[in-house]
Amino acid sequence: MKRKIAIVGLGAAARTIHLPAIAKLPELEIVAGADSMAEEGSFPFKLFASIDDLLEFCTPDILVVATPPDTHHAFVTQGLRAGCHVFCEKPFMETLEEADDIIALADRQDRHVVVNNQYRFMNIHTAAQNCIGTPSFGNLLFVTMHQTFHMTPETEAGWRGHDTQRTGKEFGIHALDLCRYFFGEEPISIVARMPKGKDPDGPDFLNLIQLEFSGDRVAHITLDRLSRGPHRYLDIRCDGSEGVVETSIGGRLEASAGLVARTRQPFARLDISMGGRARLYHGESFRKIASDPLDLFADATARLLGHFTDALDKGRIPPCDARDNRGTLALMLAAYKSDESRGPVLLAA
């Protein structure tokens, strides 16, 4: 069944992620877009200056909301009331009250809202999650995530560069969602620090977050936009009782050779991973278990959209729906509450 899709917001996220993702899915037909800054003829579909004009022109099966966070509640509300399912960029909403309002409205309208938690659908993270509980990995004990991100005028354009919760909203929400995905449960508590140094009213460029899960298991997240060291988009290590999985986002063409220290045996390796890779380790030995293409963000978004449309076809609840994402939003907001109070926040069981 071919479904009609329209998009509100035609900025960088739409151009580099959403439109390429939609193009990968033959079951979707993009029929319109809305953005007051877009020029007529710059996109191969009908353009409108506002969401009101778009929804007057048509009622798409799915409305994509790819606009700044402070517009999400209003635009998702309009889409639901018009009879659309909605695919919303993160962060889902700005408050839990807004999230609850949208969840209730979606129920009344018998429509679904899905949030673009596409990191779950990157091959490397899916492979890591699939390892958990297997004989080669065992039980998940500990997760560490690290990002060293170099900011530029382009990365700070728009809402990001002025938001006092910049890093948590824009990226921390992905890291927190992956923790929920890997552990398969909600954490018990969260403690976070977002030191701002000489600019206490400015954006948070450093997030240090620790999550406690059942069974005395822990996740630790470092998001560093201050370091002048090597750029690392996202490195994750999942420690299991029998093995370790390490994932890394970022293209590599890597050749290496040398001697294995323990056996003195020579080795030579070639690794081509254009968008990211995942390796399963046992001591010094490892094997690559997954890689992602160069367009991994659009590719993962396409995979999530594909699951969304499949769930609609089969009358099922789609992955990353609003109810599930509420848990991720609650974690992000709790991290800032912890930083403000300088102490841990206990989370509802």
Secondary structure as GFF3:
##gff-version 3
##sequence-region A 1 349
A	DSSP	beta_strand	3	8	.	.	.	ID=ss1
A	DSSP	alpha_helix	12	13	.	.	.	ID=ss2
A	DSSP	pi_helix	14	18	.	.	.	ID=ss3
A	DSSP	alpha_helix	19	23	.	.	.	ID=ss4
A	DSSP	beta_strand	28	34	.	.	.	ID=ss5
A	DSSP	beta_strand	46	48	.	.	.	ID=ss6
A	DSSP	alpha_helix	51	57	.	.	.	ID=ss7
A	DSSP	beta_strand	62	65	.	.	.	ID=ss8
A	DSSP	three_ten_helix	69	71	.	.	.	ID=ss9
A	DSSP	alpha_helix	72	81	.	.	.	ID=ss10
A	DSSP	beta_strand	85	88	.	.	.	ID=ss11
A	DSSP	alpha_helix	96	109	.	.	.	ID=ss12
A	DSSP	beta_strand	113	115	.	.	.	ID=ss13
A	DSSP	three_ten_helix	118	121	.	.	.	ID=ss14
A	DSSP	alpha_helix	123	131	.	.	.	ID=ss15
A	DSSP	beta_strand	140	148	.	.	.	ID=ss16
A	DSSP	three_ten_helix	160	162	.	.	.	ID=ss17
A	DSSP	alpha_helix	166	167	.	.	.	ID=ss18
A	DSSP	pi_helix	168	172	.	.	.	ID=ss19
A	DSSP	alpha_helix	173	183	.	.	.	ID=ss20
A	DSSP	beta_strand	189	193	.	.	.	ID=ss21
A	DSSP	beta_strand	206	213	.	.	.	ID=ss22
A	DSSP	three_ten_helix	214	216	.	.	.	ID=ss23
A	DSSP	beta_strand	217	224	.	.	.	ID=ss24
A	DSSP	beta_strand	232	240	.	.	.	ID=ss25
A	DSSP	beta_strand	244	249	.	.	.	ID=ss26
A	DSSP	beta_strand	252	259	.	.	.	ID=ss27
A	DSSP	beta_strand	266	273	.	.	.	ID=ss28
A	DSSP	beta_strand	276	282	.	.	.	ID=ss29
A	DSSP	beta_strand	285	292	.	.	.	ID=ss30
A	DSSP	alpha_helix	296	314	.	.	.	ID=ss31
A	DSSP	alpha_helix	322	341	.	.	.	ID=ss32
A	DSSP	beta_strand	345	346	.	.	.	ID=ss33
###
